[in-house]
Amino acid sequence: MGNPKLSTANEHSGQAALSICEALLLAMNDGGLLPEHEIVGVLRDAAATHENAVGTEEEMRAHRSIAALINQIIAGGNSVRRPQL
């Protein structure tokens, strides 16, 4: 197995990146730069990229997990500011 400290650091980096991206998408919507349907389109494109990715079984599991998380955000929202994107 991998280094637990590295795994935790990677998890924290991923959570930080998700929070930053979410804040940027919300700011773009609030500022009128992108309407909600465009933001959902960006999220769908990101999910599709991971759904269609290829690699080892371990890499494929990671891609499926990432796609599922993005699809959950689309379906139910992940924002503390609004119930849905």
Beta strands, then each sheet from edge to edge (+ up, - down):
end
